[in-house]
């Protein structure tokens, strides 16, 4: 009797107990007929990531990284994709044949995928709300979609300085708008909100929505946010953090397992069921 070799992957970060990534990936393994595969989670801070990675055996195919590990994951990798280097962040480590790790940023891949699926036109005008790590991914997604300039609206002036290296590496010009003028920037083809829970709530009712705009609100708990609900009430297509969570996981799944395409429908259904019970 032969046994199926075990293969493993996991998501790492802190806090991590809330993560829906195990639900998504394990559903994918089942749907793809990969009985030896399992996906778990590790509570981990930056100072502990190097030791955790070094201690992983050959059965480990990959890791998903969330906050606060994305910059540290990039530093640990032997090689990295251009988009991971440009954004200065990696949410994915893939085991290479020689045992070393390759870093990627599938948040960018995911954003591009969902925005294209929503019908966003080529070379769109893009507004990004926020200046953190997800904003870097949004800049990269805008660049891949053909935008040469991106309007960035931040609450902290220093955030623009922090984003500048990524924008330069991506070949994107940033157009700065102060936070108090945020409603004026919603005339773009795509508005990508990367701000924390509650930070954009006051914009609901203040935004002059127009036909043709797509709102991508990277939050998903609670959902809908007041901003997303306002957009939906005006007939504006809305993408959520759950859409991004799934889309970035599809790319990770394919890189970890070699199964292409990933079983998207099964992974989506598992995610939505789990999210509905939160």
Secondary structure, 3 states (H helix, E strand, C coil): CCCCCCEEEEEEECCCCCCCHHHHHHHHHHHHCCCCEEEEEEECCHHHHHHHHHCCCCCEEEEEECCCCHHHHHHHCCEECHHHHHHCCCCEEEECCCCCEEEECHHHHHHHHHHHHCCCCCCCCEEEECCCHHHHHHHHHHHHCCCCEEEEEECCHHHHHHHHHHHHHHCCEEEEEEHHHHHHHCCCCEEEECCCCCCCHHHCCCCCCCCCCEEEECCCCCCCCHHHHHHHHCCCEEEEHHHHHHHHHHHHHHHHHCCCCCCHHHHHHHHHHHHHCC
